[in-house]
Amino acid sequence: MADINDIVQSFEGVANSGFMTIQATAGQTLMIVNIGSSGSSELYKYNGTDQILLDSLSESGTFASFKFFINDVNYLRLKNTSGASANMTFDGVRIT
């Protein structure tokens, strides 16, 4: 469990059509400032039931011009749409 102001980050391989979930632990709020993928991808806001497509990449790149505030109920999912396995990453900071 991260303390307030600690950096949170992950780097993982994701199968084609799979998701990397970016979600805080219960009771925490995170500010996510960088999300990247080694292949094409779609970024969704998700609440466990419904999702909204926020943005997409047609090739490798980052969603670095955004700041996302997430918790354990409303969070992000990054979908690999590259046609093959892709490396995906995010980083941010715990704010509550």
C-alpha positions as YAML, in Angstrom:
chain: A
units: angstrom
residues:
- id: 1
  name: MET
  ca: [0.00, 0.00, 0.00]
- id: 2
  name: ALA
  ca: [1.43, 3.35, -1.06]
- id: 3
  name: ASP
  ca: [1.65, 6.30, 1.31]
- id: 4
  name: ILE
  ca: [0.34, 9.75, 0.34]
- id: 5
  name: ASN
  ca: [2.72, 11.39, -2.18]
- id: 6
  name: ASP
  ca: [4.31, 8.03, -3.08]
- id: 7
  name: ILE
  ca: [4.88, 7.25, -6.76]
- id: 8
  name: VAL
  ca: [2.71, 4.46, -8.16]
- id: 9
  name: GLN
  ca: [3.66, 2.68, -11.35]
- id: 10
  name: SER
  ca: [3.42, -0.54, -13.29]
- id: 11
  name: PHE
  ca: [4.96, -2.06, -16.41]
- id: 12
  name: GLU
  ca: [3.43, -5.24, -17.79]
- id: 13
  name: GLY
  ca: [2.99, -7.33, -20.91]
- id: 14
  name: VAL
  ca: [-0.61, -7.54, -22.11]
- id: 15
  name: ALA
  ca: [-1.99, -10.05, -24.63]
- id: 16
  name: ASN
  ca: [-3.82, -8.83, -27.73]
- id: 17
  name: SER
  ca: [-7.36, -7.63, -26.81]
- id: 18
  name: GLY
  ca: [-6.40, -7.79, -23.12]
- id: 19
  name: PHE
  ca: [-6.52, -4.96, -20.60]
- id: 20
  name: MET
  ca: [-4.13, -3.37, -18.13]
- id: 21
  name: THR
  ca: [-6.24, -2.11, -15.21]
- id: 22
  name: ILE
  ca: [-5.15, 1.11, -13.49]
- id: 23
  name: GLN
  ca: [-7.01, 1.14, -10.18]
- id: 24
  name: ALA
  ca: [-6.35, 2.47, -6.69]
- id: 25
  name: THR
  ca: [-6.65, 0.41, -3.51]
- id: 26
  name: ALA
  ca: [-9.87, 1.04, -1.55]
- id: 27
  name: GLY
  ca: [-9.73, 4.37, 0.28]
- id: 28
  name: GLN
  ca: [-7.01, 5.82, -1.96]
- id: 29
  name: THR
  ca: [-7.09, 8.36, -4.78]
- id: 30
  name: LEU
  ca: [-4.37, 8.38, -7.43]
- id: 31
  name: MET
  ca: [-3.42, 11.03, -9.96]
- id: 32
  name: ILE
  ca: [-2.18, 9.25, -13.09]
- id: 33
  name: VAL
  ca: [0.05, 11.43, -15.26]
- id: 34
  name: ASN
  ca: [1.58, 9.08, -17.82]
- id: 35
  name: ILE
  ca: [0.21, 6.02, -19.63]
- id: 36
  name: GLY
  ca: [2.06, 4.30, -22.45]
- id: 37
  name: SER
  ca: [1.85, 1.34, -24.80]
- id: 38
  name: SER
  ca: [4.30, -0.31, -27.20]
- id: 39
  name: GLY
  ca: [1.44, -0.83, -29.68]
- id: 40
  name: SER
  ca: [-1.95, 0.56, -30.61]
- id: 41
  name: SER
  ca: [-4.34, 0.83, -27.68]
- id: 42
  name: GLU
  ca: [-7.58, 2.29, -26.35]
- id: 43
  name: LEU
  ca: [-7.93, 4.08, -23.01]
- id: 44
  name: TYR
  ca: [-11.21, 3.67, -21.12]
- id: 45
  name: LYS
  ca: [-12.75, 5.14, -17.96]
- id: 46
  name: TYR
  ca: [-14.44, 2.21, -16.17]
- id: 47
  name: ASN
  ca: [-16.64, 1.73, -13.12]
- id: 48
  name: GLY
  ca: [-16.79, -2.07, -13.06]
- id: 49
  name: THR
  ca: [-19.86, -2.15, -15.31]
- id: 50
  name: ASP
  ca: [-19.80, 0.63, -17.88]
- id: 51
  name: GLN
  ca: [-16.91, 2.07, -19.83]
- id: 52
  name: ILE
  ca: [-16.27, 5.22, -21.85]
- id: 53
  name: LEU
  ca: [-13.61, 5.39, -24.55]
- id: 54
  name: LEU
  ca: [-11.44, 8.41, -23.67]
- id: 55
  name: ASP
  ca: [-8.75, 8.22, -26.36]
- id: 56
  name: SER
  ca: [-6.84, 5.83, -28.58]
- id: 57
  name: LEU
  ca: [-3.40, 5.35, -30.08]
- id: 58
  name: SER
  ca: [-2.96, 3.97, -33.61]
- id: 59
  name: GLU
  ca: [0.65, 2.98, -32.83]
- id: 60
  name: SER
  ca: [3.00, 2.96, -29.85]
- id: 61
  name: GLY
  ca: [2.95, 6.11, -27.75]
- id: 62
  name: THR
  ca: [1.75, 7.78, -24.57]
- id: 63
  name: PHE
  ca: [-1.26, 9.51, -23.08]
- id: 64
  name: ALA
  ca: [0.96, 12.07, -21.35]
- id: 65
  name: SER
  ca: [-1.04, 15.29, -21.78]
- id: 66
  name: PHE
  ca: [-3.76, 14.16, -19.35]
- id: 67
  name: LYS
  ca: [-4.13, 14.01, -15.58]
- id: 68
  name: PHE
  ca: [-6.57, 11.32, -14.43]
- id: 69
  name: PHE
  ca: [-7.93, 11.10, -10.88]
- id: 70
  name: ILE
  ca: [-8.95, 7.53, -10.07]
- id: 71
  name: ASN
  ca: [-9.99, 5.43, -7.09]
- id: 72
  name: ASP
  ca: [-11.17, 1.86, -6.52]
- id: 73
  name: VAL
  ca: [-14.64, 2.55, -8.02]
- id: 74
  name: ASN
  ca: [-13.86, 4.78, -11.02]
- id: 75
  name: TYR
  ca: [-10.65, 3.77, -12.74]
- id: 76
  name: LEU
  ca: [-8.88, 3.30, -16.06]
- id: 77
  name: ARG
  ca: [-8.38, 0.35, -18.37]
- id: 78
  name: LEU
  ca: [-5.91, 0.30, -21.25]
- id: 79
  name: LYS
  ca: [-6.87, -2.16, -24.01]
- id: 80
  name: ASN
  ca: [-4.26, -3.67, -26.29]
- id: 81
  name: THR
  ca: [-5.52, -3.36, -29.89]
- id: 82
  name: SER
  ca: [-2.16, -4.01, -31.59]
- id: 83
  name: GLY
  ca: [-2.85, -7.52, -32.88]
- id: 84
  name: ALA
  ca: [-0.02, -8.95, -30.75]
- id: 85
  name: SER
  ca: [1.28, -8.76, -27.20]
- id: 86
  name: ALA
  ca: [2.27, -5.26, -26.09]
- id: 87
  name: ASN
  ca: [4.08, -3.70, -23.15]
- id: 88
  name: MET
  ca: [1.97, -1.21, -21.21]
- id: 89
  name: THR
  ca: [2.91, 1.17, -18.44]
- id: 90
  name: PHE
  ca: [1.58, 3.93, -16.21]
- id: 91
  name: ASP
  ca: [2.84, 6.16, -13.44]
- id: 92
  name: GLY
  ca: [1.33, 8.65, -11.08]
- id: 93
  name: VAL
  ca: [1.13, 9.62, -7.43]
- id: 94
  name: ARG
  ca: [-1.13, 8.77, -4.50]
- id: 95
  name: ILE
  ca: [-2.92, 11.94, -3.35]
- id: 96
  name: THR
  ca: [-5.29, 10.63, -0.62]
...
